[in-house]
Amino acid sequence: MREQFITLEHGSGGAKTMEFIQRWILSKLGNPYLEPLDDSAELFLGQDLRIAFTLDCYVVSPIFFPGGDIGSLAVYGTVNDLAMQGAEPLYLSLGLILEEGLPLAELEKILESVKGAAHHAGVLVVTGDTKVVKKGEADKVYITTSGVGLIPPKLNFGISNARPGDLVVVNGTIGDHGMAILASREELGIESQIKSDTAPLSLLLRELGDLKFHIRALKDPTRGGLATTLNEMATSSCVGIEIWEREIPFHQEVLGLSELLGLDPLYLANEGKLVAIVERSKADEIVEVMRRHPLGKDSKIIGEVLEAPKEKVLLKTKIGGKRIIPILKGIQLPRIC
């Protein structure tokens, strides 16, 4: 039966989101800039001049959580979308939708966080807008940000660039943001020391210097987590990807709470992690350099790109078996970012 209404699953970042984008967005608005579905659009302004342009919306609940808040999350999330396109982030916009009755003290705290995050990431908020809706028509505050960055000549991190033989690199523990948000929701009564990993990944990528030119594809595993991101890369590049369970870094508390709650940590959201498909010959060097930076101290090679099975992601388990890891179906946690 044809669906007639939007559901939370349409915003999960998984299979329903992809289906929604294909059926409703690309079918009506598709064009060569939009269709690659990278984290940012790559726009050509003449010869070697390219910019990345992105937009994101933030409805995270709660608005303050261990390791961050909706303000810093909005800045870093937008900066990271630009960085995943290879761009040096420059300018942001900030749109605020405020619910009537929001305490001004909370708004001030959020704006101070935006200010600090923008300074840390080296970007400027140069334009914006504010709207107020009646009490009950929003949940405290929603934020929309857009960002612009400059892409260096000859740099291309598009997710369709993975090639068989390449290796898969992550810069640290997986699932921290998703578990931090989950544990901070009072109705669940979970006690946890996990903090969100929200951070500006552009700072880490700067450390790589010319090694960046040996990265084939780059993406941050936000909604839908590591598993969904790898599926998007495998599908776009028409390759297979195998990851090794023994090598994937997790905080033990994330694993423990995931087991307790019946969640798969491979699908938990991240806000300060990247997945890089890199040339095999340079993988060890890239990981070594990343480990020198605070945002990459736990970097690891966790898998490889295969010729087949095309458009599939395999997990090699700790006991040596293999199973297919599909794109996220259903929804593990709404309003994660």
SEMAR-572529 format. One record per residue (C-alpha): residue in one letter; y, x, z. Coordinates in steps of 0.2 Angstrom, whole numbers, plus 5000, padded with zeros to 4 digits. Layout:
AYXZ;...
This chain:
M500050005000;R501750074995;E502750115011;Q504350015014;F505150105028;I505550285034;T504450345048;L504650495060;E503250585050;H504450595035;G505450715045;S504050825052;G504250965039;G502450935033;A501550835020;K502550675022;T504150775021;M503550865005;E503050694997;F504750615002;I505650754994;Q504650744978;R504750564977;W506450514983;I507550674981;L506950774966;S506550624956;K508350564957;L509350724960;G508250864953;N509051014944;P508751194942;Y509651244958;L508751114969;E506951124962;P506451294969;L506551214987;D506951374995;D507951385011;S509551395002;A510151364984;E510551514974;L512151494964;F512751604950;L514551644949;G514551774935;Q513551924930;D512852004947;L513851884958;R512651764967;I512951664983;A511751564994;F512251394999;T511351295012;L511551145023;D510551085039;C510650945052;Y510250955070;V509650815081;V508650915094;S508150825110;P508550885123;I510250965118;F510051095131;F508351185132;P507651355138;G508351495128;G509751395119;D510551225115;I511051125100;G512551225096;S511751405095;L510251325086;A511451255073;V512251415070;Y510751525070;G509651405060;T510951405046;V511251595046;N509351605045;D509251495030;L510451605021;A509551765027;M507951695020;Q508751695003;G509251875005;A511051835008;E512251915020;P512951765029;L514851745029;Y515551565032;L514951405040;S515551225042;L515251125057;G515050935057;L514950845074;I514350665076;L514750625095;E514150475104;E515450375114;G515250425133;L514650605130;P515350705144;L516750825138;A516050965149;E514450955139;L515350955122;E516351115129;K514751195133;I514051165116;L515651225107;E515651385118;S513851415112;V514351395094;K515751515096;G514651645105;A513251625092;A514451635077;H515151795084;H513451865087;A512851835070;G514551895062;V515051735054;L516551625054;V516651435056;V517951395043;T517951205041;G517151045048;D517350865053;T517150755069;K516550575070;V516250465085;V515050325085;K514850185098;K513750215113;G511850185108;E512150225090;A511750405092;D510950515106;K512350615113;V512750735099;Y512150775081;I512750935072;T512750965053;T513151145047;S513251215030;G513351405026;V513851525012;G513251705010;L513251834997;I511651894989;P511552084984;P511152124966;K509352124961;L508752054978;N507551904976;F506551824991;G506051664982;I504451594989;S503651594972;N503551784971;A502051814981;R500651924972;P498851954975;G498652114986;D500352084995;L500252075014;V500951945026;V502052005040;V502851905055;N504151975067;G503451915083;T502551775093;I502251605085;G502651435092;D503951485106;H505351355100;G504151215098;M503351235115;A505051265124;I505651105117;L504051015122;A504051085139;S505851035142;R505650855139;E505650775157;E504550635153;L503050755150;G503250845167;I502751015161;E503251175169;S503351325158;Q504251495157;I504251485138;K506051505130;S506551465113;D506651605101;T508251545092;A509051705085;P510051765069;L508751845058;S510051925047;L510252055061;L508452105059;L508452105040;R509952225040;E508952355049;L507752365034;G509052435022;D508252475005;L506552425012;K507152245009;F506852274990;H504952284994;I504952105001;R504251984988;A504551814998;L505351765014;K505451605024;D505651555042;P504251445049;T505351305057;R504651125056;G502851125052;G502651305059;L501751455052;A500351355044;T501451245034;T502651385029;L501151485022;N500551335012;E502251315004;M502251494999;A500451484992;T500851334982;S502451394975;S501651564970;C500051484965;V499051604975;G497851604990;I498351675007;E497151725021;I497751755039;W496851845053;E496751745069;R496551915079;E498151975073;I499351825075;P500451855090;F500551715103;H501251705121;Q499751665131;E500651515139;V500951445122;L499051455118;G498651385135;L499851235134;S499351205116;E497551185121;L497951075136;L499050955125;G497850955110;L499051045099;D498751175086;P500051325089;L500051365070;Y501051205067;L502351235081;A504151265076;N504951435077;E506851465076;G506951655077;K505351705067;L505151755049;V503651765037;A503751905024;I502651935010;V502852115006;E502152244995;R500552325002;S501152505000;K502652475010;A502052355023;D501652475037;E503452555035;I504252385035;V503352335051;E503852505059;V505652485056;M505652305062;R504852355078;R506352455082;H507452305083;P507452185098;L507052035086;G505552125078;K504752215093;D503152115091;S503052125072;K501352125064;I500352115048;I499351955050;G498551925033;E498551955014;V498851864998;L497251824987;E496951784969;A495951634975;P495751504981;K497451464973;E498651364983;K497551364999;V497851455016;L496251525025;L496151575043;K494851705047;T494351665064;K494051785079;I492151765076;G492251805058;G492151635050;K493451555038;R494251385037;I495651305027;I497251285036;P498151135027;I499951085027;L500450985042;K499850805042;G500550685055;I501850735067;Q501650855082;L503350835089;P504950745083;R506750805084;I506250985086;C507851055078;
